Amino acid sequence: MNGLKDYIRNRARGLGIDLVGFAAVSEPGPERGRLEEWLSEGRHGTMAWLEKNRERRSDPRLVLPGVKSIVSVGLNYHSPHHHAGSPGAGKVSRYAWGDDYHDVLGRRLEELLAGIRELDPSIGGKVYVDTGPVMEKAWAQRAGLGWQGKHTNLISQELGSWLFLGEILLTAEIEPDVPETDHCGNCTLCIEACPTGAITEPYVLDARLCISYLTIENRGPIPGELRDRLDGWIYGCDACQDVCPWNDRAVDCGDPAFGPREGNIDRDLREVLEMGEAEFRAEFTGSPIRRTRHGGFRRNALALLEWEDHTAHTTTDNHGT
């Protein structure tokens, strides 16, 4: 099946995919135990779907009967822009500056799978881009794309951690690549940089404390003790990735799909509060930001504005004016 492997690698790169690796499906590895422990401790917060599909998530054989191989891919989304850090503006996570990666990478993988089926119609396959019960980072490491860093994101020696991940489950047997090893060493910069202490120990993230979870997946109010630790983020958070030394080698992806839309690097907080639901939906059509919903986006903006007002009053009081 090396001919199929070569086809997949070459076709993927022709579709603008940066990293391609292959892993053989076997018995669930140690990631199953880590997932069970993480869930049992409640670190997934209100993301109930993670608990619901726990067995399928750690065993692709339950997702696609007859699966023998996983094609894991990485798509660079780094764009050479920076947050202004202006008062009255909320920072947007880099991954949400442009179009929704679920759609962009999903279309490319579906096209890749269609090509595979043209070569051999007997091959069954399924495409996932952060939408199904597949442990993407664990399989990406097995396929040699990178390793899960202490912040739990996948890090590539070549491109750093600004990567979107996806995979194709195949019933074809393909020679696996060599798994990547850990290259974090003694570095703890990501742990030290987390504003809320969400990286509770190396390689362990408590979603309940993570700003990305609090501003996106969380549907309720942001806990009071964390509202003043959002560090200016209105949608997501890149603090742990911004300080990662491996991202010093990040290069511009050059993909117009992931270039920043107007106003998506920093959002004017008061404009967000004035935005109606219809306007929100229209503004963020095809954008990951729609995931937080209109109410969640306004909640985040309000929390940031309240903190700015509190800080301004405290500063004024301390100066005796």
N, C-alpha and C positions, 0 to 999 in steps of 0.2 A: 504493500500500500504506500510505498514511498512516492509513487507518482501522484497519488491523491494528496499526500502531504505537501509536495512541492506546488501542486496546483493551488491548494488552499492558501499557502503562504504568499505566493505570487499574486493571486487574485485579491487577497485581502489588502496587500500593499497597493495594488492598483486602485482599490476603493478608498484609499486615503487612511487606512488603518496602520498605526505605527508599530505595534508590537503584536506578534503572533506566537503562541506556544501550544504544545500538545501534552495532554496528560491521559494516562490510562485509568479507566474506572475500575476500582477494586473495592474491597471491604472499606467501610468508613474508618477514617484515621483518627488521630487524637483530637481533631477539631470537633468531633461529636461530643466528647467529654467536656471540652471547654465551652461549647454552646450550652450544654445542659446545665453546667455550673452557673454560667452567666445568666441564663433564664431563671434558674431557681433562686438566685439572689435578687431578682426583680430589676436587674440593671437595664432591661429593655423598656422600662417605663410603661406607657400605654400602647406600645406597638404590639398589639395582641396577635397580629398575623405571624409574627416571628415564633410565638409559642404554639400557635395552631398547627403550623407546618413543620415542626421541629424534626420529625423523623424523615420526612421527604427532603428537608433542607440539607441534611447531612448524608443522604444516600441518593445519588442521582438515579439509581436503578429503580427507585420508586416513582421517579418523575417521568422517565422514558424507558419502558421495558425494553431490554435488549441493548441498552446503551453500553458502548465499549470504550469510547473516547470522548474527551472534552477538548474542544478548540477554544482556548482562552485568548482574548484580544485586549489590547490597551490602546486608547486613543488620546493623544496629547491635546490638552485644551488650554495650555498656558498662553496668555496674552500679555504683552509687555506694557501694562498700565498699572497705575497705583491709586489707592484711595487718597483723596485730598485731606480727609480728616477734618473737614470744616464743621463748625458749630451748626446745629440745626439739620445735619445730614446723617443718614444711617448708612453704614457700610453693607454692601451686598457681597456675598461669597463669590469668588471668582467663577465657580462652576455655573453660576446662574446669570452671568453677564450677557450671554447670547441665547441661542436657541436651546430647546430642551434636548439634552443628549439622549434621552430615551428614544426619541423620534429619529434623531440624526443617525446614531449608531445602530439603532434597530433596523432602519431601512437598509443600511449597508450590509448588515449581517443576514438579513432576509435575502438580499441579492446574492450574497456569497453562498447561502444554502441552496438557492435555486440553481446556481452553477454546479454545485456538487451533485444535485439530483439529476441534472442533465448528463453528467458524466456517468452516473450509476443510479438509475431510478429505484433500485432495491434498497438504497441507503435511507434510513429514517433519521429525522433530525428535529431538534427544537431550538429556537433562538430565545435567549434571555438577555435583557439589559436592565439589571436591577429591578426586575418585575416579577421574578418567580422564586421558588424555593431552592435556590442554588447558592452555596457559599462561595461567592465570586472571588474573594481575596485568597481564600485557601486554595482554590483550584488554580488561580493565577500564579501562586507561588509554586505549586506542584508542576505547572507547565513552564516554569523558568522565566516568567515575565519580571518578577521582582520578589520582594519579601514584605511581610507585614511589619511595619516599623513599630516603635514603642507607642506611637499615637494610633496604631491599628490600621492606618492607611497603607496601601501598597506602594512600595518605593522601588523604582527601577534605577539601576546603576547608570543607565543611559539617559533617562529623561526626568528622573526625580519622581515626585508623587502627584503632579498635576495630570492625572490620568482618569479617563472614563473606562470602566471595565464592562465586558460583555462576553458571552460564550455561546457556542453551538454544541449541543449534545448530539452525538452521532452514534449510530449502530455499527459503524465501520471500525475496524481495528486499525489504529495508526500508531506507528512507533512513537513512544513518548519522548519528550525532551527531558533534560536534566533539571531537577528542581533547583530553585535559587536558595541560597543560604543567607543568613542574617548578617547585615553589615552595619548595624547601628553602633556596635562597640559600646563604649562607655558614655556616649552622648545622652544627655537628658534634657536638651533644650526644649523639646516639645512639651515635656511634662512641666517644666518651669514656666513656660509661656501661657499655659492654659488659664484663662481668667477665672474659671470657676472650679479648678481642681478636678475636672472630669476624668482626667487620666489618673486614676487612683493608684496605679502601680504600672510599671512597664508592661505594655501589651494588653492592658485592661482599661476599657472605657466604660464609664457609667453614663448611659444616655440621659438619665434623669438630671444630670448636672451639665450636660453638653449644650452649648449655646445653639448649635445647629438643631438639636432636638427641640429645645425650648422655643425656638422661633419658627420652626417648620412643622414638625410632626405633632407637637403638643397642641391639643385642642382646647385646653383649659387656660386659666390664668397662669402667668409666670410667677412662681413662688416669690414672696416678698424678699427673702434673704438673697435671691439671685437677681432681682431686678436691677440692682445697682452694680452688677458685675457683667453686664452684657457688652461692655467695652465698645459701645458704639455700633454693634452689629444689629441690623434690622432684619436680615435674612441670612441664615447660616453663619459660619465662622471659619476663618482660615488661619487662626493664630498658630496652631501647631505646625501647619505646613509652611507658613511664612518664615519660620525660624529654622526649618530643617536644612542642614548643610547640603544635603543631596539635591536640593532645589536650586543651588547656586549654578547648576549646569542646565537648568531649564531653558528651553528655546521656544521661540514664538511658533505656535502651531501653524500659523498662516492660513487657518481655515476660517473663511468668512462667517460660517455658522456660529462660531464661538467668539467672534469679536464682540465687544460690548455694544449693546443697544444704547441709544441715547438715554442718559439718566440712570443706567443700570449699575454703574460702579458705586455711586453714592446717590441715595434718594432723599429728596427734600422731605423732611418729616411732616411739616405742616401741610404740604401738598397731599401727602398720603392720607392724612386725617380728613381732608376735604374731598377725597376721591370716593365716588359712589361705587356700588357693586358693579353696575353695568360698565362703568369706566374702567374699573379694575380688570374685569374680564377682557375687555377690548385691548387695554394697554398691554396685558401680559399673555395674549394669545400666542401659543407656541413657546412660552417661556416656563422654566421650572418654577418661577415665583408663584404661579397659580396654585402650586401645591399647598401653600400656607393659607390660602383662601383670603377673601376680602377681610373678614373679621380678624383673622390672625395677623395680617399685615398691619392693620390699624392698631391692634393690641401692642405689637412690637414698637410701632412708632410712638405711641402714647407713653410706653414705658421709658423709652429713650428721652423723650421731651420732659417727662416728669423728673428724670434724673438730672438732666441739664439744668432745669429750673432750680432743683434742690441744691445742686452744686454751686450755681451762681449766687443763690441767697446765702449759702454758707460762707462763700468767699467774701461776699460783701459784709456779712456780720463780723467775720474775723478781722476785717480791716477797720471796723468801727465806723462805717459810713452808712 
